[in-house]
Amino acid sequence: MIRINLLPREEVPRQRQVALPELSTFAPLVLVVIAVGVMAVMGLYQGQKIKTLEDTIAAEEAESRRLAPEIAKIKRLDEQRASLNQRLDVIADLDRDRYFRVHLLDELNRSLPEHMWLTRLEDEGADRYAVEGVTFSNFLVSDLLQNLNRSPYFDGIDLEIAERGEIDEIRVVKFKLTVDALRNPATAGQGG
């Protein structure tokens, strides 16, 4: 078929030419699409990571709830062990001091002159003892001090009081002294 165009040239429809836009006009759009894609991938990755961590936390909490009675039992046993160890320490201290105090009392008894009576012996702590008693003479108090000075178990002997008094209308001398007890008399020097 033949075509004849009778229209004047100015009115003849022109063929349209389709021109593709240049690559530089698509570059920002491509960058935006890539950035959105990267953010979407990172969001999916972070979401998966969060889900994994939440699952781990839930599993650990379930395990913690499952083990809670055993943990409580372990805590009770630790408290009981600490209490028992404390009691054993007290017993060990008493046992260690048992023979030491027997030797002290024996040595104090040997140091007492005749006609002297002790009315009080008190542990003041740190191996320091307070001794109180009565006798008939200051000379007997002096003998006691000399005997204690010779003893390997006593040191730091201080006479605090020696005064006259009466017991049932009998004149006596009341005395009070303090003394340091030595735990290892073989290595300690004698007091003076």
VOSELUM-643564 format. One record per residue (C-alpha): x, y, z. Coordinates in steps of 0.05 Angstrom, whole numbers. Layout:
<recs>
@c1 = X	c2 = Y	c3 = Z;
...
</recs>
This chain:
<recs>
@c1 = 0	c2 = 0	c3 = 0;
@c1 = 22	c2 = 67	c3 = -18;
@c1 = 13	c2 = 127	c3 = 24;
@c1 = 5	c2 = 196	c3 = 0;
@c1 = 7	c2 = 254	c3 = 46;
@c1 = -32	c2 = 314	c3 = 22;
@c1 = -19	c2 = 357	c3 = 81;
@c1 = 28	c2 = 415	c3 = 77;
@c1 = 96	c2 = 402	c3 = 104;
@c1 = 88	c2 = 443	c3 = 165;
@c1 = 31	c2 = 402	c3 = 187;
@c1 = 60	c2 = 335	c3 = 172;
@c1 = 68	c2 = 296	c3 = 237;
@c1 = 139	c2 = 284	c3 = 253;
@c1 = 166	c2 = 220	c3 = 277;
@c1 = 183	c2 = 222	c3 = 349;
@c1 = 252	c2 = 205	c3 = 369;
@c1 = 259	c2 = 172	c3 = 435;
@c1 = 322	c2 = 193	c3 = 470;
@c1 = 346	c2 = 157	c3 = 532;
@c1 = 366	c2 = 202	c3 = 588;
@c1 = 439	c2 = 204	c3 = 605;
@c1 = 469	c2 = 159	c3 = 657;
@c1 = 487	c2 = 218	c3 = 702;
@c1 = 414	c2 = 233	c3 = 714;
@c1 = 402	c2 = 163	c3 = 741;
@c1 = 464	c2 = 162	c3 = 787;
@c1 = 431	c2 = 195	c3 = 847;
@c1 = 370	c2 = 150	c3 = 840;
@c1 = 415	c2 = 89	c3 = 835;
@c1 = 454	c2 = 112	c3 = 898;
@c1 = 389	c2 = 121	c3 = 936;
@c1 = 364	c2 = 52	c3 = 915;
@c1 = 431	c2 = 21	c3 = 936;
@c1 = 430	c2 = 58	c3 = 1003;
@c1 = 359	c2 = 36	c3 = 1016;
@c1 = 378	c2 = -35	c3 = 997;
@c1 = 438	c2 = -35	c3 = 1043;
@c1 = 396	c2 = -7	c3 = 1100;
@c1 = 342	c2 = -60	c3 = 1088;
@c1 = 394	c2 = -115	c3 = 1089;
@c1 = 426	c2 = -87	c3 = 1153;
@c1 = 357	c2 = -80	c3 = 1184;
@c1 = 341	c2 = -153	c3 = 1168;
@c1 = 409	c2 = -174	c3 = 1195;
@c1 = 401	c2 = -134	c3 = 1260;
@c1 = 329	c2 = -159	c3 = 1267;
@c1 = 354	c2 = -231	c3 = 1260;
@c1 = 409	c2 = -217	c3 = 1310;
@c1 = 359	c2 = -187	c3 = 1360;
@c1 = 313	c2 = -246	c3 = 1352;
@c1 = 372	c2 = -294	c3 = 1364;
@c1 = 392	c2 = -255	c3 = 1427;
@c1 = 320	c2 = -254	c3 = 1452;
@c1 = 316	c2 = -329	c3 = 1442;
@c1 = 382	c2 = -338	c3 = 1479;
@c1 = 357	c2 = -293	c3 = 1536;
@c1 = 292	c2 = -332	c3 = 1541;
@c1 = 330	c2 = -398	c3 = 1542;
@c1 = 377	c2 = -372	c3 = 1597;
@c1 = 319	c2 = -346	c3 = 1638;
@c1 = 284	c2 = -413	c3 = 1632;
@c1 = 349	c2 = -447	c3 = 1653;
@c1 = 356	c2 = -398	c3 = 1712;
@c1 = 285	c2 = -412	c3 = 1735;
@c1 = 299	c2 = -487	c3 = 1729;
@c1 = 363	c2 = -481	c3 = 1770;
@c1 = 336	c2 = -431	c3 = 1821;
@c1 = 320	c2 = -485	c3 = 1874;
@c1 = 389	c2 = -514	c3 = 1867;
@c1 = 422	c2 = -445	c3 = 1871;
@c1 = 382	c2 = -431	c3 = 1934;
@c1 = 404	c2 = -498	c3 = 1963;
@c1 = 477	c2 = -481	c3 = 1948;
@c1 = 470	c2 = -413	c3 = 1982;
@c1 = 440	c2 = -446	c3 = 2044;
@c1 = 496	c2 = -497	c3 = 2045;
@c1 = 548	c2 = -441	c3 = 2039;
@c1 = 515	c2 = -404	c3 = 2097;
@c1 = 514	c2 = -468	c3 = 2138;
@c1 = 587	c2 = -481	c3 = 2121;
@c1 = 607	c2 = -410	c3 = 2142;
@c1 = 569	c2 = -419	c3 = 2208;
@c1 = 601	c2 = -487	c3 = 2220;
@c1 = 671	c2 = -459	c3 = 2204;
@c1 = 659	c2 = -402	c3 = 2253;
@c1 = 639	c2 = -452	c3 = 2307;
@c1 = 699	c2 = -495	c3 = 2292;
@c1 = 745	c2 = -434	c3 = 2298;
@c1 = 716	c2 = -419	c3 = 2367;
@c1 = 727	c2 = -491	c3 = 2388;
@c1 = 798	c2 = -490	c3 = 2360;
@c1 = 812	c2 = -426	c3 = 2399;
@c1 = 785	c2 = -456	c3 = 2463;
@c1 = 823	c2 = -520	c3 = 2452;
@c1 = 888	c2 = -482	c3 = 2439;
@c1 = 878	c2 = -441	c3 = 2502;
@c1 = 856	c2 = -500	c3 = 2545;
@c1 = 926	c2 = -523	c3 = 2564;
@c1 = 954	c2 = -453	c3 = 2565;
@c1 = 905	c2 = -430	c3 = 2618;
@c1 = 916	c2 = -493	c3 = 2659;
@c1 = 991	c2 = -477	c3 = 2659;
@c1 = 977	c2 = -405	c3 = 2678;
@c1 = 933	c2 = -425	c3 = 2737;
@c1 = 984	c2 = -476	c3 = 2760;
@c1 = 1041	c2 = -426	c3 = 2756;
@c1 = 999	c2 = -373	c3 = 2792;
@c1 = 983	c2 = -424	c3 = 2847;
@c1 = 1058	c2 = -440	c3 = 2854;
@c1 = 1074	c2 = -366	c3 = 2859;
@c1 = 1025	c2 = -353	c3 = 2917;
@c1 = 1058	c2 = -348	c3 = 2985;
@c1 = 1024	c2 = -381	c3 = 3045;
@c1 = 968	c2 = -340	c3 = 3077;
@c1 = 948	c2 = -307	c3 = 3012;
@c1 = 881	c2 = -317	c3 = 2977;
@c1 = 859	c2 = -296	c3 = 2908;
@c1 = 790	c2 = -266	c3 = 2903;
@c1 = 789	c2 = -252	c3 = 2828;
@c1 = 826	c2 = -272	c3 = 2765;
@c1 = 799	c2 = -241	c3 = 2701;
@c1 = 822	c2 = -245	c3 = 2629;
@c1 = 823	c2 = -173	c3 = 2603;
@c1 = 840	c2 = -194	c3 = 2532;
@c1 = 905	c2 = -197	c3 = 2493;
@c1 = 934	c2 = -245	c3 = 2545;
@c1 = 929	c2 = -192	c3 = 2600;
@c1 = 900	c2 = -215	c3 = 2667;
@c1 = 875	c2 = -177	c3 = 2728;
@c1 = 889	c2 = -211	c3 = 2795;
@c1 = 858	c2 = -190	c3 = 2861;
@c1 = 868	c2 = -221	c3 = 2930;
@c1 = 878	c2 = -212	c3 = 3004;
@c1 = 934	c2 = -228	c3 = 3053;
@c1 = 959	c2 = -206	c3 = 3121;
@c1 = 1021	c2 = -167	c3 = 3102;
@c1 = 1052	c2 = -123	c3 = 3049;
@c1 = 1112	c2 = -169	c3 = 3053;
@c1 = 1070	c2 = -226	c3 = 3025;
@c1 = 1047	c2 = -182	c3 = 2967;
@c1 = 1121	c2 = -167	c3 = 2954;
@c1 = 1136	c2 = -242	c3 = 2955;
@c1 = 1081	c2 = -254	c3 = 2904;
@c1 = 1109	c2 = -201	c3 = 2857;
@c1 = 1179	c2 = -231	c3 = 2862;
@c1 = 1153	c2 = -301	c3 = 2849;
@c1 = 1114	c2 = -277	c3 = 2788;
@c1 = 1175	c2 = -241	c3 = 2761;
@c1 = 1215	c2 = -306	c3 = 2765;
@c1 = 1161	c2 = -345	c3 = 2728;
@c1 = 1171	c2 = -358	c3 = 2654;
@c1 = 1095	c2 = -351	c3 = 2643;
@c1 = 1086	c2 = -279	c3 = 2667;
@c1 = 1113	c2 = -212	c3 = 2646;
@c1 = 1094	c2 = -139	c3 = 2653;
@c1 = 1072	c2 = -146	c3 = 2726;
@c1 = 1040	c2 = -81	c3 = 2752;
@c1 = 1017	c2 = -73	c3 = 2823;
@c1 = 958	c2 = -25	c3 = 2819;
@c1 = 931	c2 = -26	c3 = 2891;
@c1 = 956	c2 = -51	c3 = 2958;
@c1 = 913	c2 = -23	c3 = 3014;
@c1 = 893	c2 = -40	c3 = 3085;
@c1 = 823	c2 = -67	c3 = 3097;
@c1 = 783	c2 = -110	c3 = 3145;
@c1 = 747	c2 = -176	c3 = 3137;
@c1 = 706	c2 = -198	c3 = 3197;
@c1 = 745	c2 = -148	c3 = 3242;
@c1 = 812	c2 = -178	c3 = 3220;
@c1 = 862	c2 = -130	c3 = 3189;
@c1 = 883	c2 = -151	c3 = 3119;
@c1 = 918	c2 = -123	c3 = 3058;
@c1 = 877	c2 = -122	c3 = 2994;
@c1 = 916	c2 = -120	c3 = 2930;
@c1 = 903	c2 = -115	c3 = 2856;
@c1 = 954	c2 = -126	c3 = 2800;
@c1 = 955	c2 = -138	c3 = 2726;
@c1 = 1001	c2 = -186	c3 = 2690;
@c1 = 1016	c2 = -206	c3 = 2618;
@c1 = 1015	c2 = -281	c3 = 2604;
@c1 = 1067	c2 = -309	c3 = 2557;
@c1 = 1043	c2 = -364	c3 = 2509;
@c1 = 1113	c2 = -389	c3 = 2493;
@c1 = 1152	c2 = -384	c3 = 2558;
@c1 = 1213	c2 = -420	c3 = 2530;
@c1 = 1231	c2 = -363	c3 = 2482;
@c1 = 1207	c2 = -304	c3 = 2524;
@c1 = 1252	c2 = -266	c3 = 2570;
@c1 = 1235	c2 = -262	c3 = 2643;
@c1 = 1202	c2 = -198	c3 = 2667;
@c1 = 1231	c2 = -152	c3 = 2719;
</recs>
